[in-house]
Amino acid sequence: MADKLLTLKEVSQMFDVSETTVKRWAREHLLKSEKQGNDVKFPETDVLKYKQIHDQLHK
């Protein structure tokens, strides 16, 4: 089964950061992303893994 894809807005809200920050993370390959037309989508499992790491680093 394919992974659920999250929008740029959903990811930015999840991390409480700007959409620009999420785009930078994708550009720097910290978050896996997929281009769908003009939109960028993020596989949910990859986002959740990165969130665990991010939260531990920013305690």
C-alpha positions as YAML, in Angstrom:
chain: A
units: angstrom
residues:
- id: 1
  name: MET
  ca: [0.00, 0.00, 0.00]
- id: 2
  name: ALA
  ca: [1.29, 3.44, -0.91]
- id: 3
  name: ASP
  ca: [2.28, 5.83, 1.83]
- id: 4
  name: LYS
  ca: [-0.06, 8.71, 2.58]
- id: 5
  name: LEU
  ca: [1.32, 11.96, 1.20]
- id: 6
  name: LEU
  ca: [1.23, 15.12, 3.29]
- id: 7
  name: THR
  ca: [1.01, 18.64, 1.91]
- id: 8
  name: LEU
  ca: [3.55, 21.35, 2.49]
- id: 9
  name: LYS
  ca: [1.09, 23.11, 4.79]
- id: 10
  name: GLU
  ca: [0.43, 19.95, 6.84]
- id: 11
  name: VAL
  ca: [4.15, 19.36, 7.37]
- id: 12
  name: SER
  ca: [4.85, 22.96, 8.32]
- id: 13
  name: GLN
  ca: [2.02, 22.86, 10.87]
- id: 14
  name: MET
  ca: [3.24, 19.53, 12.26]
- id: 15
  name: PHE
  ca: [6.69, 21.01, 12.96]
- id: 16
  name: ASP
  ca: [5.42, 24.52, 13.73]
- id: 17
  name: VAL
  ca: [7.78, 26.03, 11.17]
- id: 18
  name: SER
  ca: [7.28, 28.05, 8.00]
- id: 19
  name: GLU
  ca: [6.62, 26.44, 4.64]
- id: 20
  name: THR
  ca: [9.92, 27.94, 3.49]
- id: 21
  name: THR
  ca: [11.74, 25.92, 6.17]
- id: 22
  name: VAL
  ca: [10.05, 22.69, 5.02]
- id: 23
  name: LYS
  ca: [11.03, 23.46, 1.41]
- id: 24
  name: ARG
  ca: [14.64, 23.98, 2.55]
- id: 25
  name: TRP
  ca: [14.60, 20.64, 4.41]
- id: 26
  name: ALA
  ca: [13.38, 18.97, 1.22]
- id: 27
  name: ARG
  ca: [16.01, 20.76, -0.89]
- id: 28
  name: GLU
  ca: [18.71, 19.67, 1.58]
- id: 29
  name: HIS
  ca: [17.38, 16.08, 1.45]
- id: 30
  name: LEU
  ca: [16.46, 16.05, 5.13]
- id: 31
  name: LEU
  ca: [12.87, 15.26, 4.15]
- id: 32
  name: LYS
  ca: [11.92, 13.05, 1.23]
- id: 33
  name: SER
  ca: [9.57, 14.84, -1.15]
- id: 34
  name: GLU
  ca: [7.69, 14.23, -4.38]
- id: 35
  name: LYS
  ca: [6.67, 16.79, -6.96]
- id: 36
  name: GLN
  ca: [3.02, 16.48, -8.05]
- id: 37
  name: GLY
  ca: [2.29, 19.12, -10.66]
- id: 38
  name: ASN
  ca: [3.03, 22.43, -8.94]
- id: 39
  name: ASP
  ca: [2.73, 20.90, -5.47]
- id: 40
  name: VAL
  ca: [5.32, 19.23, -3.27]
- id: 41
  name: LYS
  ca: [4.13, 16.24, -1.21]
- id: 42
  name: PHE
  ca: [5.86, 14.42, 1.62]
- id: 43
  name: PRO
  ca: [5.50, 10.69, 2.47]
- id: 44
  name: GLU
  ca: [3.96, 10.50, 5.95]
- id: 45
  name: THR
  ca: [6.24, 7.74, 7.29]
- id: 46
  name: ASP
  ca: [9.36, 9.72, 6.34]
- id: 47
  name: VAL
  ca: [7.96, 12.88, 7.93]
- id: 48
  name: LEU
  ca: [7.16, 11.02, 11.16]
- id: 49
  name: LYS
  ca: [10.68, 9.54, 11.30]
- id: 50
  name: TYR
  ca: [12.23, 12.97, 10.79]
- id: 51
  name: LYS
  ca: [9.88, 14.44, 13.40]
- id: 52
  name: GLN
  ca: [11.16, 12.00, 16.03]
- id: 53
  name: ILE
  ca: [14.76, 13.01, 15.30]
- id: 54
  name: HIS
  ca: [13.91, 16.71, 15.11]
- id: 55
  name: ASP
  ca: [12.04, 16.63, 18.44]
- id: 56
  name: GLN
  ca: [14.92, 14.89, 20.20]
- id: 57
  name: LEU
  ca: [17.44, 17.40, 18.87]
- id: 58
  name: HIS
  ca: [15.31, 20.38, 19.85]
- id: 59
  name: LYS
  ca: [14.36, 19.48, 23.41]
...
